[in-house]
Amino acid sequence: MSNLRIVCTMLSIWILGLTGCTASNECKSAQTIANSPTEKGFTGYVVERKDDSILVVDPAFQDYSSNGEESRYYPAKWFSNAPDPQIGAYVEVWTDGRPENQPYPGQARAEKIAVSCPNTPEGAHLSEADAIRGGLYSPDGEKLRVPVIEDVQFDQDAGIWTIRMRDAMSTTKNQDKNDIRVEDVELTE
């Protein structure tokens, strides 16, 4: 009888362990996503959404300054079939393999989307994604046609987020670099 009890207990622990190991995370860290080698994954920030489509812009630019001028190309794509990711989220998107439309920004149908876990620094009320969303909805952020999120910093002492953005569509020398400040306030529901 005691052997049966031990076997049943061990079996129960094993089953619980298996279900815990197979549970998928709803999000991955931005660092994990950025370092993951993928063949078709497209990473970047969600900067706009229309219906079930999202505009994702990769902050890692391609430098075309060999001609003596500052020239940056930021990969950007509209992905349809993307009902969940919110503006400000860092995502990795895999397409369904269909041919992509190539005007800038490109267009493709999403097959799978991995959303990074939003970072909330110690002492902050807003997550990084909330601060980015606030910056994009600010008067300066709304002027950018294809916003590029270059950097996000939180100053705990001042209670201020600074989001460095550029306009990927700008033809000016510095592509309209903007440091947008967002006050760290507690969100109410």
N, C-alpha and C positions, 0 to 999 in steps of 0.2 A: 504493500500500500504506500509506503514512504517513497519507494522508487518511482511509482506512478506519479506521485505528487511532485517529485523533483523533475521528472521528465516534462510534466505539464507546465511547471513553472518556467523551466528553461525554454520550452517551446513558445510560451507566451512572451517571454523577454525577447526571444529571437524574432518573433512576428512584429512586436513593437519596434524593435531596432530596424527591421526592414522597411516598415512604413515610414519611419522617421528619416531613413536614408533616401527614400525615393521621393519624398515631398519636394516639389520644385520651389525654388525661391521666386518670389514675385518680381524681385529686382536684383540686379547685380551692381557692384560698385563701379563707378566710372573708371577707376584705374583698371579693374579686371576687364571691362569691355574694351578699353583702349589698348590693352596689351594682348588681347585674344587674336591669334592669327585666324583670319577667315578669308574664304575665297570670294564670297559675294556680299559680305556685310558692309553696310554703309553707316558710319558713326557720325554723330553730331548732335546739336541742340535743336529741339523743336521750337521754331520761332514764329510759326503761324499755322492756323488750321482753318479749313473750310469744309463743312459737312464732315465726311469721313476721310478727308485727306489732310496730311500734315506736310509742312515744309521743313526739311531738315538741312541744316547748314553745318558743314564740317569746319571747325576753327583752324585745322591744319592746312595752311595755304601752300600753293605751289608758287615758287618765286620765279618770275620772268624778268628780273631786273638786269639781265645781262646786257640789255640795250642802254644801260646807264640811268634808267629811271626806276623809281619804286613801282613795281607792278606785281600785284598779288592776285592769284586766282583761287577762290574759295569754292570747293565742290558743294553744290546745293541741288537737292531734288525734292520734288513733290511726290509723296507716296499716297496712293489711294488705298482703300481697304485698311484704314488705320483709325478705328473709332476710339481707342483708349488713351494714347499718350497725350498728356497735357502740355501746353505751351510752357517752355522753360525746362522740360525734362531732357536729360541726356540719353540718347537711344542708340541702339544698333539695329539696323533693318536689313533683312534679307528679302530679295525679290523672288517672284515666282518663276523667273527665268525667261519670261516673255521679252521681246525686244523693247528697249527703252526709248522714249522720245528724247531727243538730244538738245532742243533749244534750252537756253539757260533761263531759269533752273530746269534741270531735267525732270522727267516724269516716269514713274514706274509703279507697279502694283506690289504692295507689300505682302509677303507670305508669312513672315515671322518678325516680331518686334521684341527686343529685350530692352527694358527700361531700367536705368541705373537707380540705385537707392539714393534719394535726395539727401544731400549732406546738410546737416544743421549744426553749425559750430557751437561750442560751449558758450552759453550766455545769449544766444540768438533766439528770437521768437520765430523768425521766418526760416524756411529751408532755402538752400541755394536756388532751387527751382522757383520758389515763390518770389525771391528777390529778382531773378531774371524776368519772370512774368511781369512784375511791377515795373522794371526798367523798360521792357518792350511796350507796355501800355502807357508809359510817360509821354509827355509831348515830344521830347527829343527822340525817344525810341520809335514813336509812330512815324517820324519823318524818314526813317531808313527803309528803303525798298526791299532789300534782302539783308536783314541784320545778321551780323557775324558776332557771336559771343566769344571774345578773345580772352577775357580774364574776369574772374569774380573774386572779390575780396570782402571780408567782413572786419570792421573796426569795432571791437567789443566796447571799448571805452566811449566812443562817440555814438554807438548804436546805429551805425550807417553801413550799408552795403554799397560798394562801388563796382559797377558792371562796365567793363570796357567793351565797347561795340564799334564795329565799322560797318559801312554800307558796301556790300560786295558789288553792287551795281555802280558805284561812284566812279567817276573818271578823274577825280582830283588826285593829286600826288599822294596824299596820305589816306585816301579813301574814306574821308570824313570820320576820323577817329573821334569817338565820344566817350567820356567817362561820365556815366549816368549814376547819380546817387539815389539810393532808395532807403528811406527811413525804416528801421527794423521795429515794426509795431506788431503787437499780438493780434493774430487774425481772430475775428469773431464770426460765429456761424449764424 
